């Protein structure tokens, strides 16, 4: 917010911007004074600045893979007294996070363009009446027993899900089941356009 005010104060003035953002102009001027003279900062701000620097060094030294728990223990090994909740807070401020375990799931396996139907809606996913344009996709959901894949069909007129199907495998049949459920429930006319992504499940000959 302070950076935003600094960028636009020459154009709009500090007070009008602060009025819109609902902060006191004195807050902005105090931050500027602290930037010019860091000794004016509060003790907590000074300690946070010190800890952010040390945390970033420790995190980088450990190949930038530590999450909050491991970084907290690493900081204690460096003889730096810090609470775990503070580690989490300062990590958010620094924009750093730990590496996540597990295999990356890729749900869309694109096909060459010449194997895909043409885009009949020109990326305009809005309809003027029900059952005029449906869009479909599927996503994966992480559970304690592994990944579950959920396919769904949405009527873009009201952004309503009209068909869906869950499966433990990402094969063509489960996206087809979601579409067939929507067709059975809505009985659309032949002019309906059904749009999907270019994933191999959606463009399968099945």
C-alpha positions in Angstrom: 0.0 0.0 0.0 2.8 2.4 0.9 4.5 1.6 -2.5 1.2 2.3 -4.3 1.0 5.7 -2.6 4.6 6.5 -3.5 4.0 5.6 -7.2 0.9 7.8 -7.6 1.3 10.6 -5.1 2.8 12.9 -7.8 -0.4 12.4 -9.9 -3.1 12.4 -7.2 -1.5 13.7 -4.0 -1.0 11.8 -0.8 -4.1 12.9 1.1 -6.6 12.0 -1.6 -5.1 8.6 -2.0 -5.0 8.0 1.7 -8.7 9.1 2.0 -9.7 6.5 -0.6 -7.5 3.7 0.9 -8.8 4.7 4.4 -5.4 5.1 6.0 -3.9 8.1 7.9 -1.5 10.3 5.9 0.7 10.3 9.0 1.2 6.6 8.6 2.6 7.1 5.1 4.9 9.9 6.2 6.1 7.9 9.2 7.0 5.0 6.9 9.0 7.4 4.7 10.8 8.7 7.7 11.7 5.1 8.8 13.1 4.4 5.3 15.3 7.4 5.6 16.3 6.6 9.2 15.8 2.9 10.2 16.5 3.7 13.8 13.1 5.3 14.1 11.4 1.9 13.5 9.8 0.1 16.5 11.8 -2.7 18.2 9.5 -5.3 16.7 10.0 -3.9 13.2 13.8 -3.9 13.7 13.7 -7.5 15.0 11.4 -8.6 12.1 13.9 -7.1 9.6 16.8 -8.9 11.2 14.9 -12.2 11.3 13.7 -11.9 7.7 17.4 -11.5 6.6 18.6 -14.5 8.7 15.6 -16.7 7.6 16.3 -16.0 4.0 19.9 -16.9 4.4 19.1 -20.2 6.2 16.4 -21.1 3.7 18.7 -20.4 0.8 21.6 -22.4 2.4 19.3 -25.4 2.7 18.6 -25.4 -1.1 15.4 -23.4 -0.7 13.3 -26.5 0.2 12.5 -26.0 3.9 9.0 -25.4 5.0 8.0 -23.6 8.3 8.8 -26.6 10.6 12.2 -27.4 9.2 13.2 -23.8 8.9 12.1 -23.2 12.5 14.4 -26.1 13.6 17.2 -24.8 11.4 16.9 -21.4 12.9 17.2 -22.9 16.4 20.3 -24.8 15.3 21.8 -21.4 14.3 21.1 -20.2 17.9 18.4 -17.8 16.8 15.4 -17.8 19.2 12.2 -17.6 17.3 8.7 -19.0 17.6 7.3 -21.2 14.9 4.3 -19.0 14.3 6.7 -16.1 13.7 8.6 -18.2 11.1 5.3 -18.8 9.3 4.4 -15.1 9.4 7.8 -14.0 8.1 7.8 -16.6 5.4 4.6 -15.2 4.1 6.1 -11.8 4.1 9.2 -13.0 2.2 7.1 -15.0 -0.2 9.0 -18.2 0.4 7.6 -21.7 1.0 8.9 -25.3 1.3 9.1 -27.8 -1.5 6.1 -30.1 -1.7 6.4 -33.9 -1.8 4.6 -36.1 -4.1 4.3 -36.6 -7.8 3.0 -33.7 -9.8 -0.3 -34.6 -11.5 -0.9 -33.4 -15.0 -4.5 -33.6 -16.0 -4.3 -32.2 -19.5 -2.3 -34.0 -22.1 -2.6 -31.8 -25.1 -3.0 -33.2 -28.6 -1.7 -31.6 -31.8 -4.0 -28.9 -33.2 -5.0 -30.9 -36.3 -6.6 -33.5 -34.1 -8.9 -31.1 -32.2 -12.2 -29.6 -33.2 -12.3 -25.9 -34.0 -13.2 -23.4 -31.3 -16.7 -22.6 -32.2 -17.2 -19.9 -29.6 -14.0 -17.9 -30.0 -13.2 -18.1 -26.3 -16.5 -16.3 -25.5 -18.0 -18.5 -22.8 -21.3 -16.8 -22.3 -24.7 -18.0 -23.5 -28.0 -16.1 -24.1 -30.2 -19.0 -23.1 -30.0 -22.3 -21.3 -28.6 -25.3 -23.1 -26.9 -23.1 -25.7 -23.3 -23.6 -24.6 -21.8 -26.1 -22.2 -18.1 -26.2 -21.1 -16.5 -29.1 -19.5 -13.2 -29.9 -17.7 -11.9 -32.0 -14.9 -9.7 -31.5 -11.9 -7.9 -33.6 -9.4 -8.5 -33.5 -5.6 -5.9 -34.8 -3.1 -7.3 -37.1 -0.5 -5.8 -39.3 2.2 -6.1 -42.3 -0.1 -4.7 -40.6 -3.2 -6.0 -38.4 -6.0 -9.7 -38.4 -7.1 -10.5 -36.9 -10.5 -13.7 -35.0 -10.9 -15.2 -34.2 -14.3 -18.0 -31.6 -14.6 -20.1 -30.0 -17.3 -21.3 -26.4 -16.8 -24.1 -24.6 -18.5 -22.6 -21.1 -19.2 -26.0 -19.4 -19.2 -26.3 -19.6 -15.4 -22.8 -21.1 -14.6 -24.6 -24.2 -13.2 -23.1 -27.7 -13.1 -25.4 -29.9 -15.1 -23.4 -33.1 -15.0 -20.5 -34.5 -13.0 -18.6 -37.7 -12.3 -15.8 -38.7 -9.9 -13.2 -41.4 -10.6 -9.9 -42.7 -9.3 -8.5 -42.9 -12.9 -8.4 -40.2 -15.5 -9.6 -42.1 -18.5 -12.0 -41.0 -21.3 -15.0 -42.9 -19.9 -15.4 -40.8 -16.8 -15.5 -37.5 -18.7 -18.0 -39.1 -21.1 -20.1 -40.2 -18.1 -20.3 -36.6 -16.9 -21.5 -35.4 -20.4 -24.0 -38.2 -20.7 -25.4 -37.4 -17.2 -25.9 -33.7 -18.3 -27.6 -34.8 -21.6 -29.9 -37.1 -19.8 -30.8 -34.5 -17.2 -31.3 -31.5 -19.5 -32.3 -33.0 -22.9 -30.7 -30.2 -24.9 -31.6 -29.4 -28.5 -29.2 -30.3 -31.4 -27.9 -26.7 -31.6 -26.1 -27.1 -28.3 -22.3 -26.4 -28.4 -20.2 -28.5 -26.0 -16.7 -27.0 -25.5 -13.8 -28.7 -23.7 -10.1 -28.3 -23.4 -7.6 -30.2 -25.6 -6.8 -33.0 -23.0 -6.5 -36.5 -24.4 -9.5 -37.6 -22.4 -11.8 -35.0 -24.0 -10.6 -35.5 -27.6 -10.5 -39.3 -27.4 -12.2 -41.1 -30.3 -14.4 -42.6 -27.6 
